[in-house]
Amino acid sequence: MTQGQQAGSLLLQPAEVQDLDQLLRLEQESCPLPWTSTMFEAELRGNPFGHLSTVRLVDAAGRPSEIAGYICFWVVFEELRLMNLAVASPWRRQGLGMALVRHALSVGLEKGAGRAVLEVRGSNEAARKLYEGLGFVQTAVRTKYYTNPIEDALLMEMVPLLVG
Ligand SMILES: CC(C)(COP(=O)(O)OP(=O)(O)OC[C@H]1O[C@@H](n2cnc3c(N)ncnc32)[C@H](O)[C@@H]1OP(=O)(O)O)[C@@H](O)C(=O)NCCC(=O)NCCS
């Protein structure tokens, strides 16, 4: 993805330091164990494998909305790791989550990754369905992996990596 690339009425961009407040607000409303500012900053500044991308909607006049969603992923040699994903509640069920994951898969492919992996809470049906719809399959369960609340993690992967 290049800076400012548009996909239809969606604008996908690399996150910047000035986006931190919006990212934190969205993270806090979306995740039971929200990432902290330090964690986001580490992805923005200190992780050579890390990518943090945002999505905005663009109106008919070409004006972008506030950040509607984001994805954090790592491309570690042959492996794409999906680390974090959220879409703001007013914009859910409009394909943004799918667009963000497809973007990560495309970057992974461009960089030579051959497989994609992720962890998801067992109760997170929305995310599980999204990943299954893209071709991820469950490979293992990590019992009581998450806290707040204590819950199993489902490990999912896509091999080979394809952008459906
Ligand atoms: C999971 C999440 C990112 C999905 O984002 P989204 O933009 O609403 O997803 P999309 O509109 O792209 O949905 C794609 C598909 O995923 C599935 N899906 C998404 N939300 C769903 C829900 N609430 N219930 C069931 N299936 C759902 C559907 O198959 C959907 O396709 P459809 O709308 O044609 O039926 C969003 O619900 C979210 O931010 N949740 C809180 C944070 C989170 O759980 N992050 C994932 C951590 S692993």
The ligand as a Gaussian input file, in Angstrom:
#p B3LYP/6-31G(d) Opt

LIG

0 1
 C      -14.502000      -8.117000      14.172000
 C      -14.669000      -6.758000      13.496000
 C      -13.303000      -6.155000      13.208000
 C      -15.438000      -6.968000      12.160000
 O      -15.418000      -5.746000      11.451000
 P      -16.556000      -5.382000      10.387000
 O      -16.085000      -4.208000       9.611000
 O      -17.872000      -5.280000      11.048000
 O      -16.538000      -6.694000       9.481000
 P      -17.096000      -6.822000       7.978000
 O      -18.223000      -5.871000       7.734000
 O      -15.936000      -6.752000       7.048000
 O      -17.683000      -8.310000       8.024000
 C      -17.201000      -9.332000       7.180000
 C      -17.881000     -10.635000       7.545000
 O      -17.529000     -11.023000       8.865000
 C      -18.648000     -11.638000       9.517000
 N      -19.148000     -10.792000      10.608000
 C      -18.767000      -9.530000      10.904000
 N      -19.430000      -9.109000      12.011000
 C      -20.225000     -10.125000      12.405000
 C      -21.134000     -10.305000      13.480000
 N      -21.364000      -9.326000      14.385000
 N      -21.764000     -11.495000      13.594000
 C      -21.557000     -12.501000      12.712000
 N      -20.703000     -12.387000      11.652000
 C      -20.051000     -11.213000      11.507000
 C      -19.717000     -11.772000       8.449000
 O      -19.508000     -12.988000       7.777000
 C      -19.388000     -10.576000       7.562000
 O      -19.894000     -10.699000       6.258000
 P      -21.410000     -10.212000       5.979000
 O      -21.576000      -8.851000       6.581000
 O      -21.477000     -10.223000       4.472000
 O      -22.296000     -11.232000       6.635000
 C      -15.529000      -5.797000      14.390000
 O      -16.718000      -6.461000      14.781000
 C      -14.779000      -5.315000      15.622000
 O      -14.063000      -4.314000      15.565000
 N      -14.974000      -6.008000      16.749000
 C      -14.299000      -5.609000      18.018000
 C      -12.791000      -5.826000      17.963000
 C      -12.440000      -7.261000      17.603000
 O      -13.123000      -8.213000      17.986000
 N      -11.342000      -7.416000      16.866000
 C      -10.850000      -8.711000      16.406000
 C       -9.854000      -9.254000      17.382000
 S       -9.235000     -10.818000      16.795000

